[in-house]
Amino acid sequence: MSEEQGHPSENQPIIPPNNDNSAFGPVNTPPLTPPPFQQAPGFNQFGGPQNLPNSTVALILGIISIPACCCYGLGLIFGIIAWVLSAADIKKYNLNPANYSISSYKNTKAGKICGIIGAILSLLYLICIIGVIAMFGWAALKDPELMKELLREKGLQ
């Protein structure tokens, strides 16, 4: 780089070429200076909007909560956590949507929906399990000999 060009990182005025050969004489325009580099808050290092902080975690937990609904309440825990995390991120997005990417907002909404579905399925599964246990418990209390006979037939005793 020559001494005349200077350093590219410095803010130096841009001087347009002098047109002395024009029919109107030399053009006297002030030197143009580029605006200083400014970046809007909330943008990542590549210049685009940033992701919501818990969008990926909410999506993963929401998706895991659906098959985990058959794990005696584990899906309920995952679903509630995904639901809470995504609700907080949706509030952040609604306060300042220009700072966050649309894709992370959609991931957050999908995580919330999956978390709700997983929590409801887990709750229904737990209610069914409690109902079956209560029904067999009632039958065992009503006629213990019949229950022993059923268990012997199934090979559980």
ChimeraX commands (.cxc) that place a marker at each C-alpha (Angstrom):
marker #1 position 0.00,0.00,0.00 radius 0.5
marker #1 position 1.34,3.40,-0.85 radius 0.5
marker #1 position 1.66,6.28,1.57 radius 0.5
marker #1 position -0.97,8.33,-0.33 radius 0.5
marker #1 position -3.73,5.75,0.07 radius 0.5
marker #1 position -3.51,5.65,3.85 radius 0.5
marker #1 position -4.98,2.95,5.97 radius 0.5
marker #1 position -8.36,1.56,4.86 radius 0.5
marker #1 position -9.57,1.32,8.46 radius 0.5
marker #1 position -9.32,5.08,9.02 radius 0.5
marker #1 position -12.21,7.43,8.24 radius 0.5
marker #1 position -10.69,9.66,5.58 radius 0.5
marker #1 position -12.59,11.98,3.28 radius 0.5
marker #1 position -13.27,10.71,-0.21 radius 0.5
marker #1 position -12.28,13.38,-2.70 radius 0.5
marker #1 position -13.94,13.12,-6.10 radius 0.5
marker #1 position -11.69,13.52,-9.14 radius 0.5
marker #1 position -11.19,17.09,-10.34 radius 0.5
marker #1 position -12.75,17.70,-13.76 radius 0.5
marker #1 position -10.69,20.61,-15.06 radius 0.5
marker #1 position -11.41,19.65,-18.67 radius 0.5
marker #1 position -15.15,20.14,-18.37 radius 0.5
marker #1 position -16.95,22.88,-20.24 radius 0.5
marker #1 position -18.13,24.44,-16.97 radius 0.5
marker #1 position -14.76,24.65,-15.27 radius 0.5
marker #1 position -13.61,22.86,-12.13 radius 0.5
marker #1 position -16.31,21.42,-9.92 radius 0.5
marker #1 position -16.00,22.63,-6.32 radius 0.5
marker #1 position -17.65,20.02,-4.17 radius 0.5
marker #1 position -16.80,19.36,-0.59 radius 0.5
marker #1 position -15.09,16.06,0.16 radius 0.5
marker #1 position -17.47,13.22,0.97 radius 0.5
marker #1 position -16.87,11.41,4.23 radius 0.5
marker #1 position -18.36,7.99,4.75 radius 0.5
marker #1 position -20.58,7.66,7.81 radius 0.5
marker #1 position -18.91,6.06,10.79 radius 0.5
marker #1 position -19.56,2.37,11.18 radius 0.5
marker #1 position -22.63,1.92,13.33 radius 0.5
marker #1 position -24.39,-1.30,14.10 radius 0.5
marker #1 position -27.87,-1.52,15.50 radius 0.5
marker #1 position -28.09,-3.28,18.85 radius 0.5
marker #1 position -29.20,-6.87,18.81 radius 0.5
marker #1 position -27.34,-7.95,15.71 radius 0.5
marker #1 position -24.89,-10.83,15.65 radius 0.5
marker #1 position -21.33,-10.73,14.33 radius 0.5
marker #1 position -22.45,-11.36,10.75 radius 0.5
marker #1 position -24.81,-8.40,10.70 radius 0.5
marker #1 position -28.13,-10.21,10.91 radius 0.5
marker #1 position -30.63,-10.28,13.75 radius 0.5
marker #1 position -29.74,-12.53,16.66 radius 0.5
marker #1 position -31.57,-15.66,17.75 radius 0.5
marker #1 position -33.82,-15.74,20.77 radius 0.5
marker #1 position -31.78,-17.06,23.71 radius 0.5
marker #1 position -33.85,-20.17,24.52 radius 0.5
marker #1 position -35.44,-20.96,21.17 radius 0.5
marker #1 position -33.37,-24.08,20.48 radius 0.5
marker #1 position -33.66,-25.40,24.04 radius 0.5
marker #1 position -37.43,-24.87,24.06 radius 0.5
marker #1 position -37.78,-26.65,20.71 radius 0.5
marker #1 position -35.65,-29.63,21.80 radius 0.5
marker #1 position -37.44,-30.02,25.15 radius 0.5
marker #1 position -40.82,-29.64,23.47 radius 0.5
marker #1 position -40.02,-32.35,20.93 radius 0.5
marker #1 position -38.59,-34.68,23.61 radius 0.5
marker #1 position -41.67,-34.19,25.80 radius 0.5
marker #1 position -43.92,-35.93,23.28 radius 0.5
marker #1 position -42.27,-39.39,23.26 radius 0.5
marker #1 position -41.34,-38.99,26.95 radius 0.5
marker #1 position -45.03,-38.76,27.85 radius 0.5
marker #1 position -44.98,-42.53,28.44 radius 0.5
marker #1 position -42.17,-42.24,31.01 radius 0.5
marker #1 position -44.31,-41.69,34.12 radius 0.5
marker #1 position -44.24,-37.91,34.23 radius 0.5
marker #1 position -40.91,-37.16,32.56 radius 0.5
marker #1 position -42.71,-35.73,29.53 radius 0.5
marker #1 position -44.75,-33.51,31.83 radius 0.5
marker #1 position -41.56,-32.02,33.27 radius 0.5
marker #1 position -39.98,-31.47,29.82 radius 0.5
marker #1 position -43.21,-30.02,28.45 radius 0.5
marker #1 position -43.64,-27.52,31.27 radius 0.5
marker #1 position -40.00,-26.38,31.02 radius 0.5
marker #1 position -40.34,-25.92,27.23 radius 0.5
marker #1 position -43.61,-24.06,27.74 radius 0.5
marker #1 position -42.09,-21.63,30.28 radius 0.5
marker #1 position -38.88,-20.98,28.30 radius 0.5
marker #1 position -40.76,-20.36,25.07 radius 0.5
marker #1 position -43.27,-18.04,26.75 radius 0.5
marker #1 position -40.39,-15.89,28.03 radius 0.5
marker #1 position -38.78,-15.77,24.59 radius 0.5
marker #1 position -42.05,-14.87,22.89 radius 0.5
marker #1 position -42.40,-11.93,25.30 radius 0.5
marker #1 position -38.86,-10.80,24.41 radius 0.5
marker #1 position -39.65,-11.04,20.71 radius 0.5
marker #1 position -42.90,-9.09,21.06 radius 0.5
marker #1 position -41.11,-6.27,22.90 radius 0.5
marker #1 position -38.52,-5.77,20.13 radius 0.5
marker #1 position -39.09,-7.91,17.02 radius 0.5
marker #1 position -36.43,-6.12,14.95 radius 0.5
marker #1 position -33.62,-7.49,17.13 radius 0.5
marker #1 position -34.50,-11.18,16.69 radius 0.5
marker #1 position -34.74,-13.47,13.69 radius 0.5
marker #1 position -38.02,-14.83,12.45 radius 0.5
marker #1 position -36.66,-18.39,12.32 radius 0.5
marker #1 position -35.82,-18.39,16.03 radius 0.5
marker #1 position -39.31,-17.00,16.77 radius 0.5
marker #1 position -40.87,-19.84,14.76 radius 0.5
marker #1 position -38.67,-22.38,16.60 radius 0.5
marker #1 position -39.83,-20.91,19.90 radius 0.5
marker #1 position -43.48,-21.15,18.89 radius 0.5
marker #1 position -42.99,-24.75,17.72 radius 0.5
marker #1 position -41.28,-25.60,21.02 radius 0.5
marker #1 position -44.19,-24.09,22.93 radius 0.5
marker #1 position -46.76,-26.06,20.94 radius 0.5
marker #1 position -44.80,-29.32,21.28 radius 0.5
marker #1 position -44.34,-28.66,25.01 radius 0.5
marker #1 position -48.08,-28.12,25.47 radius 0.5
marker #1 position -48.89,-31.30,23.54 radius 0.5
marker #1 position -46.28,-33.30,25.48 radius 0.5
marker #1 position -47.52,-31.97,28.84 radius 0.5
marker #1 position -51.16,-32.80,28.01 radius 0.5
marker #1 position -50.28,-36.30,26.78 radius 0.5
marker #1 position -48.18,-36.92,29.90 radius 0.5
marker #1 position -50.99,-35.74,32.13 radius 0.5
marker #1 position -53.48,-38.02,30.37 radius 0.5
marker #1 position -51.07,-40.94,30.65 radius 0.5
marker #1 position -50.61,-40.34,34.38 radius 0.5
marker #1 position -54.37,-40.14,34.87 radius 0.5
marker #1 position -54.79,-43.47,33.05 radius 0.5
marker #1 position -52.06,-45.12,35.13 radius 0.5
marker #1 position -53.60,-43.84,38.36 radius 0.5
marker #1 position -57.01,-45.06,37.16 radius 0.5
marker #1 position -55.70,-48.55,36.37 radius 0.5
marker #1 position -53.91,-48.78,39.71 radius 0.5
marker #1 position -57.00,-47.58,41.52 radius 0.5
marker #1 position -59.22,-50.05,39.64 radius 0.5
marker #1 position -56.97,-53.02,40.37 radius 0.5
marker #1 position -56.51,-51.87,43.94 radius 0.5
marker #1 position -60.27,-51.68,44.39 radius 0.5
marker #1 position -60.67,-55.17,42.88 radius 0.5
marker #1 position -57.95,-56.52,45.17 radius 0.5
marker #1 position -59.63,-55.02,48.22 radius 0.5
marker #1 position -63.05,-56.30,47.17 radius 0.5
marker #1 position -62.01,-59.91,46.45 radius 0.5
marker #1 position -58.37,-60.77,47.36 radius 0.5
marker #1 position -58.74,-64.43,46.36 radius 0.5
marker #1 position -59.86,-63.51,42.83 radius 0.5
marker #1 position -56.85,-61.19,42.49 radius 0.5
marker #1 position -54.45,-63.93,43.59 radius 0.5
marker #1 position -56.00,-66.30,41.06 radius 0.5
marker #1 position -55.65,-63.75,38.26 radius 0.5
marker #1 position -52.03,-63.17,39.16 radius 0.5
marker #1 position -51.30,-66.92,39.17 radius 0.5
marker #1 position -52.88,-67.31,35.72 radius 0.5
marker #1 position -50.74,-64.52,34.29 radius 0.5
marker #1 position -47.62,-65.95,35.90 radius 0.5
marker #1 position -46.97,-62.84,37.96 radius 0.5
marker #1 position -46.98,-64.59,41.29 radius 0.5
marker link #1:1,2 radius 0.2
marker link #1:2,3 radius 0.2
marker link #1:3,4 radius 0.2
marker link #1:4,5 radius 0.2
marker link #1:5,6 radius 0.2
marker link #1:6,7 radius 0.2
marker link #1:7,8 radius 0.2
marker link #1:8,9 radius 0.2
marker link #1:9,10 radius 0.2
marker link #1:10,11 radius 0.2
marker link #1:11,12 radius 0.2
marker link #1:12,13 radius 0.2
marker link #1:13,14 radius 0.2
marker link #1:14,15 radius 0.2
marker link #1:15,16 radius 0.2
marker link #1:16,17 radius 0.2
marker link #1:17,18 radius 0.2
marker link #1:18,19 radius 0.2
marker link #1:19,20 radius 0.2
marker link #1:20,21 radius 0.2
marker link #1:21,22 radius 0.2
marker link #1:22,23 radius 0.2
marker link #1:23,24 radius 0.2
marker link #1:24,25 radius 0.2
marker link #1:25,26 radius 0.2
marker link #1:26,27 radius 0.2
marker link #1:27,28 radius 0.2
marker link #1:28,29 radius 0.2
marker link #1:29,30 radius 0.2
marker link #1:30,31 radius 0.2
marker link #1:31,32 radius 0.2
marker link #1:32,33 radius 0.2
marker link #1:33,34 radius 0.2
marker link #1:34,35 radius 0.2
marker link #1:35,36 radius 0.2
marker link #1:36,37 radius 0.2
marker link #1:37,38 radius 0.2
marker link #1:38,39 radius 0.2
marker link #1:39,40 radius 0.2
marker link #1:40,41 radius 0.2
marker link #1:41,42 radius 0.2
marker link #1:42,43 radius 0.2
marker link #1:43,44 radius 0.2
marker link #1:44,45 radius 0.2
marker link #1:45,46 radius 0.2
marker link #1:46,47 radius 0.2
marker link #1:47,48 radius 0.2
marker link #1:48,49 radius 0.2
marker link #1:49,50 radius 0.2
marker link #1:50,51 radius 0.2
marker link #1:51,52 radius 0.2
marker link #1:52,53 radius 0.2
marker link #1:53,54 radius 0.2
marker link #1:54,55 radius 0.2
marker link #1:55,56 radius 0.2
marker link #1:56,57 radius 0.2
marker link #1:57,58 radius 0.2
marker link #1:58,59 radius 0.2
marker link #1:59,60 radius 0.2
marker link #1:60,61 radius 0.2
marker link #1:61,62 radius 0.2
marker link #1:62,63 radius 0.2
marker link #1:63,64 radius 0.2
marker link #1:64,65 radius 0.2
marker link #1:65,66 radius 0.2
marker link #1:66,67 radius 0.2
marker link #1:67,68 radius 0.2
marker link #1:68,69 radius 0.2
marker link #1:69,70 radius 0.2
marker link #1:70,71 radius 0.2
marker link #1:71,72 radius 0.2
marker link #1:72,73 radius 0.2
marker link #1:73,74 radius 0.2
marker link #1:74,75 radius 0.2
marker link #1:75,76 radius 0.2
marker link #1:76,77 radius 0.2
marker link #1:77,78 radius 0.2
marker link #1:78,79 radius 0.2
marker link #1:79,80 radius 0.2
marker link #1:80,81 radius 0.2
marker link #1:81,82 radius 0.2
marker link #1:82,83 radius 0.2
marker link #1:83,84 radius 0.2
marker link #1:84,85 radius 0.2
marker link #1:85,86 radius 0.2
marker link #1:86,87 radius 0.2
marker link #1:87,88 radius 0.2
marker link #1:88,89 radius 0.2
marker link #1:89,90 radius 0.2
marker link #1:90,91 radius 0.2
marker link #1:91,92 radius 0.2
marker link #1:92,93 radius 0.2
marker link #1:93,94 radius 0.2
marker link #1:94,95 radius 0.2
marker link #1:95,96 radius 0.2
marker link #1:96,97 radius 0.2
marker link #1:97,98 radius 0.2
marker link #1:98,99 radius 0.2
marker link #1:99,100 radius 0.2
marker link #1:100,101 radius 0.2
marker link #1:101,102 radius 0.2
marker link #1:102,103 radius 0.2
marker link #1:103,104 radius 0.2
marker link #1:104,105 radius 0.2
marker link #1:105,106 radius 0.2
marker link #1:106,107 radius 0.2
marker link #1:107,108 radius 0.2
marker link #1:108,109 radius 0.2
marker link #1:109,110 radius 0.2
marker link #1:110,111 radius 0.2
marker link #1:111,112 radius 0.2
marker link #1:112,113 radius 0.2
marker link #1:113,114 radius 0.2
marker link #1:114,115 radius 0.2
marker link #1:115,116 radius 0.2
marker link #1:116,117 radius 0.2
marker link #1:117,118 radius 0.2
marker link #1:118,119 radius 0.2
marker link #1:119,120 radius 0.2
marker link #1:120,121 radius 0.2
marker link #1:121,122 radius 0.2
marker link #1:122,123 radius 0.2
marker link #1:123,124 radius 0.2
marker link #1:124,125 radius 0.2
marker link #1:125,126 radius 0.2
marker link #1:126,127 radius 0.2
marker link #1:127,128 radius 0.2
marker link #1:128,129 radius 0.2
marker link #1:129,130 radius 0.2
marker link #1:130,131 radius 0.2
marker link #1:131,132 radius 0.2
marker link #1:132,133 radius 0.2
marker link #1:133,134 radius 0.2
marker link #1:134,135 radius 0.2
marker link #1:135,136 radius 0.2
marker link #1:136,137 radius 0.2
marker link #1:137,138 radius 0.2
marker link #1:138,139 radius 0.2
marker link #1:139,140 radius 0.2
marker link #1:140,141 radius 0.2
marker link #1:141,142 radius 0.2
marker link #1:142,143 radius 0.2
marker link #1:143,144 radius 0.2
marker link #1:144,145 radius 0.2
marker link #1:145,146 radius 0.2
marker link #1:146,147 radius 0.2
marker link #1:147,148 radius 0.2
marker link #1:148,149 radius 0.2
marker link #1:149,150 radius 0.2
marker link #1:150,151 radius 0.2
marker link #1:151,152 radius 0.2
marker link #1:152,153 radius 0.2
marker link #1:153,154 radius 0.2
marker link #1:154,155 radius 0.2
marker link #1:155,156 radius 0.2
marker link #1:156,157 radius 0.2
view
